[in-house]
Amino acid sequence: MERKWKVLMVVVVGVFMAGLDVFIVNIAFPQLHRDFHGTSLGTLSWVLNAYTIVFAAFLVPAGRWSDGFGRKRSFMLGVSLFVAASAACAAAPSVNFLIAARAIQGLGAALLMPASLGLALPEFPPEQRHIAIGAWAAIGGIAAAAGPPLGGLLVEAGWRWVFIVNVPVGIAGLIAGQRVLREIRHPEAERPDFLGAVLLTGAVGTLVVGIVQGSSWGFAGARVLGLFAIAVLLSAWLIRRIAHHPAPIVEGALFAVRAFSAATLASLLFFIAFAAMLLGSVLFLTGIWNEPIITAGLMIAPGPALAAITAVPGARLGGRYGQGRIGAIGALLFALGGVWWTTHLGGQPHFASDFLPGMLIGGIGVGLVIPSLTGAVAATLPPARLATGIAVQTTGRQIGSALGFAILIAVLGTPHSAADFTAAWKFMIIASVLAGAALLLVAASDVQPKLSESPTPVHTGDAPLRA
């Protein structure tokens, strides 16, 4: 097997674990509530939220660090933390211990995610990079598809197995990574602004805490408004520091690249729609059609599976016709899936005729959108800023997911009938259409040149890599 495929296989193992844990733990939530008897739902929700918040908050500092200090180092450290934290989650004697271990899992995911694509892309010649981008994007769809049914099966044996499954997979990835991966780093980026990293982490962290707790604390409550105010103040301080620091944590020039800014905005908007679809469909299937959790997971799985299948062709189409154009078509297809559900879903379960077509149409849309978003970043940023750029975009994705979950819960309230979900599907449609509009801005910026290339990166290993 050629080296480039070995590298790609290693890095997608880490991406798969990080993505799977977003979906698989949600399925275990009811059993966690039963086993930790007497624990409030609000406290238990931090088993989910701790991972999301830490993952989102540390992505950009981790991406910046990996660009300067080494992408292999960042990836291997991230996988190691993730595996160790997974074992700790499986052995957790209390809810507080489990929450702390989940936070460490989130840190591991933040370290490995931006470094993964930064390790894979340089192994491929420019004309083949759409394959790497498509595979990297497809693994997210596979994780989403595998999460609900795999989680349902593992929970049958006990919720601890949801975390145990990461350990052998992660150890295999570490062994293979040590043998296959070579270091890539850009020494001019070695000393990013530490205070800037603290400000960015604090701003994203407080924003995401406010979003995920808004439904339980109340978005107009003093605690949530206070968190949002802190996020705004920290962001203002960060923007000022970025403008004056010689090595800012996020260079302002990144956002001067119009296609990058538009793709990041599109990522936030699309994952608002995607999160609303995912949670809304679970609540609909289990609450209105009264399907068991494992059955609901299997019903949802065809959409993400089709997204995984279409991601590589979607990346190829994006490379040929423009990332923005193909991504906008995908966003429109995803919205059409919501239109189908709005006009067809009723109180009586008709999976093949009413639910499945909307899921399949939306799945094709996801397969076109996600590689287009990633491809827009890869096409507009120089190698020295690739991991940082991926981290910024993935942060937008995580914030969008948190917003999508929170807003959907606020829109739904306590649904009692299929008609109550109409507003949820309309919200999904609107967010997806707005994402498509942002992707059209990417299309209008396709001819924009990259940022200036940075000095040649340092590679360690047997042979030099293409930057």
Salt bridges, closest charged atoms under 4 A:
GLU2 OE1 - LYS4 NZ 3.88
ASP21 OD2 - ARG102 NH1 2.96
ASP67 OD1 - ARG71 NH2 2.82
GLU123 OE2 - ARG3 NH2 3.19
GLU188 OE2 - HIS186 ND1 3.86
GLU190 OE2 - ARG185 NH1 2.98
ASP193 OD2 - ARG241 NE 2.45
ASP193 OD1 - HIS245 NE2 3.51
GLU251 OE1 - ARG385 NE 2.31
ASP446 OD2 - ARG325 NH1 3.16
